[in-house]
């Protein structure tokens, strides 16, 4: 089993949720995300139903606390508070010791011939995902903000690659404006595990206390993966890129794990799944 699938399957057993179609049985004890690709209209919800059991809820509660810690516009300087640092530390401590991230840790220690104790591993992940840097006209950027929350670039939403963040926005009718999805055939999609959507939403800038209508032309989500599961995949891709393939095969469909690092190569700028077949553009 390749390392990507090993992490993904481990995550589903712990905090991750299993994607199902509307015709499949719900497993309430393990949780699920119901994916409906049969209809596509502006008011259609492709993630029709989500159930998170109590035993998996902690992961989602911890990451939700971080969603209001960043300025929306990528040109704006961040206001970093001690309370926000505490919230980030609590999430990262949980994630660093979680089973999927521990699989990544073991893999990298073997491939890199390097030992990470718990403290070193935590700081490695923090440097990779949470360290802030400037790039062109972007101020105080971080891989975590870009991938898990999203940023404003003029009238576009960039990043925003975590399915759970999208689902939360979709639950709020005031924030959800419009959505279109690519209804796939069985031959070219790994639905319900992967979906590709275009959407508009009213993204909230919590620091400026205002909302901005932004559009996302194309975004591919790995459905049901937890925050720590997605973090584990990105960590493997960033730190072990010499030892892992670029493609993750899901139901025998190849999806490219796109990665862009910071200018100095020390931190993640973006990481996401793309259906990188002819005619499909990137969805940074």
C-alpha positions in Angstrom: 0.0 0.0 0.0 1.4 3.4 -0.9 1.9 6.0 1.8 -0.9 8.3 0.6 -3.5 5.5 0.8 -2.1 4.3 4.1 -2.6 7.8 5.6 -6.1 8.2 4.0 -7.4 4.9 5.3 -5.9 5.4 8.7 -7.6 8.8 8.9 -11.0 7.4 8.0 -10.7 5.0 11.0 -10.0 7.9 13.4 -11.2 11.5 12.7 -12.0 11.2 9.0 -15.5 10.6 7.7 -16.5 8.1 5.0 -18.0 9.7 1.8 -21.2 7.9 0.7 -23.7 8.3 -2.1 -27.4 9.0 -1.3 -28.2 5.3 -1.9 -25.6 3.9 0.6 -26.4 3.1 4.2 -25.5 5.7 6.8 -23.0 4.6 9.5 -23.8 6.9 12.4 -21.2 5.5 14.8 -18.3 6.1 12.3 -19.8 9.2 10.6 -20.2 10.0 7.0 -20.5 12.7 4.3 -23.3 12.2 1.8 -22.3 13.3 -1.6 -25.0 14.0 -4.2 -23.8 14.5 -7.7 -27.1 13.5 -9.4 -28.3 17.1 -9.6 -26.4 20.4 -10.2 -28.1 23.7 -9.8 -27.3 27.0 -7.9 -29.2 25.9 -4.8 -28.0 22.3 -4.9 -25.8 21.1 -2.1 -23.3 18.5 -3.3 -22.4 17.7 0.3 -25.9 16.9 1.2 -25.5 15.6 4.7 -22.7 15.4 7.2 -22.7 13.4 10.4 -19.8 13.7 12.9 -20.0 11.3 15.8 -18.9 12.5 19.2 -15.7 10.4 19.2 -14.5 12.2 16.1 -15.8 15.7 17.0 -12.7 17.1 18.7 -10.7 17.4 15.5 -13.4 19.6 13.9 -13.9 21.7 17.0 -10.2 22.5 17.3 -9.8 23.5 13.7 -13.0 25.6 13.7 -11.4 27.8 16.4 -8.7 28.8 13.9 -11.0 29.9 11.1 -11.5 33.5 12.5 -7.8 34.1 13.3 -6.7 35.5 9.9 -7.3 38.5 7.8 -9.1 37.6 4.6 -7.1 39.8 2.1 -3.7 38.3 1.4 -2.2 41.8 1.2 -3.2 42.6 4.8 -0.8 42.2 7.7 -1.8 39.7 10.3 -2.6 40.7 13.9 -1.3 37.7 15.8 -2.5 37.5 19.4 -1.5 35.2 22.3 -5.0 33.7 22.3 -4.8 32.8 18.6 -1.4 31.3 19.2 -2.9 29.1 21.9 -5.6 27.9 19.6 -3.2 27.1 16.9 -0.9 25.2 19.4 -3.9 23.2 20.7 -4.8 22.1 17.2 -1.3 21.4 16.1 -0.5 19.4 19.3 -3.5 17.2 18.6 -2.6 16.8 14.9 1.1 16.1 15.5 0.2 13.1 17.7 -2.7 11.8 15.6 -2.4 8.4 13.9 -2.2 9.7 10.3 0.4 12.3 11.1 2.4 9.7 13.1 2.4 7.5 10.0 3.9 10.5 8.1 6.4 11.0 10.9 7.6 7.3 10.8 7.8 7.4 7.0 9.9 10.5 7.0 12.2 9.4 9.7 13.0 6.2 7.8 13.4 7.9 4.4 15.4 10.9 5.7 17.3 8.9 8.2 16.5 11.5 10.8 14.9 11.2 14.2 12.1 13.6 15.4 11.1 13.5 19.0 7.7 14.9 19.9 8.9 18.4 20.4 11.0 18.4 17.2 8.1 17.0 15.2 5.8 19.7 16.5 8.2 22.5 15.6 8.8 20.9 12.2 5.1 20.9 11.5 4.7 24.4 12.8 7.5 25.7 10.6 6.1 23.9 7.6 2.4 25.0 8.0 2.2 28.0 10.3 5.3 30.1 9.7 4.4 33.4 8.2 6.3 34.8 5.2 5.9 37.6 2.6 5.8 36.8 -1.2 5.3 39.5 -3.8 2.5 41.7 -2.5 1.3 39.0 -0.1 1.8 39.8 3.6 2.2 37.3 6.5 1.2 34.3 4.4 1.1 30.7 5.7 0.3 27.4 4.2 -2.2 26.6 6.9 -4.3 29.7 6.2 -4.2 29.3 2.4 -5.0 25.5 2.4 -7.5 25.2 5.2 -9.2 28.7 5.3 -8.6 30.5 2.0 -7.5 34.0 1.1 -8.9 37.0 -0.9 -7.1 37.9 -4.1 -9.0 40.8 -5.6 -12.4 39.2 -6.3 -11.2 35.7 -6.2 -11.0 33.1 -3.4 -7.6 31.4 -3.5 -6.7 28.3 -1.5 -9.8 27.0 0.5 -8.9 23.3 -0.1 -10.5 21.8 3.0 -13.9 20.2 2.3 -15.1 20.9 5.8 -14.5 24.7 5.5 -16.5 24.7 2.3 -19.3 22.7 3.9 -19.6 25.1 6.8 -19.9 28.1 4.4 -22.6 26.1 2.5 -24.7 25.6 5.6 -25.0 29.4 6.1 -27.6 30.6 3.6 -26.4 34.2 4.2 -22.9 33.3 3.1 -23.7 30.8 0.3 -24.4 32.6 -2.9 -24.1 30.2 -5.8 -22.5 26.8 -6.7 -22.0 24.7 -9.8 -20.5 21.3 -9.9 -19.1 19.0 -12.5 -21.4 16.0 -12.5 -18.9 13.2 -13.3 -19.2 9.9 -15.1 -17.9 6.7 -13.5 -15.1 6.7 -16.0 -13.4 9.9 -15.0 -14.2 10.6 -11.4 -13.6 9.1 -8.0 -16.9 10.4 -6.6 -18.0 10.4 -3.8 -14.4 10.5 -2.5 -13.4 13.4 -4.7 -15.6 16.3 -6.0 -14.9 19.3 -8.2 -17.0 22.4 -7.8 -17.1 26.1 -8.7 -18.7 28.5 -6.3 -19.3 32.0 -5.0 -19.6 32.9 -1.4 -19.6 35.8 1.0 -16.3 35.3 2.8 -16.0 36.9 6.2 -13.0 39.0 7.1 -13.2 38.6 10.9 -10.5 41.2 11.6 -12.2 43.9 9.6 -15.7 42.7 10.6 -17.1 42.6 7.0 -18.0 40.2 4.3 -16.8 40.1 0.7 -18.3 38.3 -2.3 -15.6 36.1 -3.8 -15.6 33.4 -6.5 -13.7 30.2 -6.9 -13.5 29.0 -10.5 -12.6 25.4 -9.8 -11.7 23.5 -6.7 -11.2 19.8 -6.1 -11.9 18.4 -2.6 -10.8 15.1 -1.0 -14.1 14.5 0.8 -14.3 13.4 4.4 -10.6 13.7 5.2 -9.9 15.3 8.6 -7.7 18.4 9.1 -4.9 16.2 10.4 -5.3 13.8 7.6 -4.9 16.5 5.0 -2.0 17.9 7.0 -0.3 14.5 7.0 -0.6 14.2 3.2 0.8 17.7 2.6 3.7 17.0 5.0 4.7 13.9 3.2 4.5 15.6 -0.1 6.6 18.6 1.1 9.2 16.9 3.2 9.4 13.5 1.4 9.0 14.7 -2.2 12.1 12.8 -3.3 10.5 9.5 -2.1 6.8 9.8 -3.0 5.0 10.1 -6.3 3.1 13.3 -7.4 -0.1 11.3 -8.0 -2.6 9.8 -5.6 -4.8 7.1 -7.1 -8.3 7.0 -5.9 -10.6 4.3 -7.4 -7.8 4.0 -10.1 -8.2 7.7 -11.0 -5.0 9.7 -10.8 -5.1 13.0 -8.9 -2.1 15.2 -8.7 -1.0 16.4 -5.3 0.0 19.9 -6.3 2.6 21.6 -4.1 4.1 25.1 -4.0 6.6 26.0 -1.3 7.5 29.5 0.1 10.3 31.4 -1.7 12.9 30.0 0.6 11.6 26.5 0.3 11.0 26.0 4.0 7.2 26.3 4.3 4.2 25.3 2.3 2.5 28.0 0.2 -0.2 25.8 -1.2 -1.1 22.1 -1.3 -4.1 20.6 -3.1 -5.6 17.8 -5.1 -6.1 18.4 -8.9 -7.7 16.4 -11.6 -4.8 17.2 -13.8 -6.0 15.7 -17.1 -5.9 17.5 -20.5 -8.2 20.5 -20.5 -8.3 20.9 -16.7 -6.7 24.0 -15.3 -5.1 24.3 -12.0 -7.1 25.4 -9.0 -4.6 27.2 -6.8 
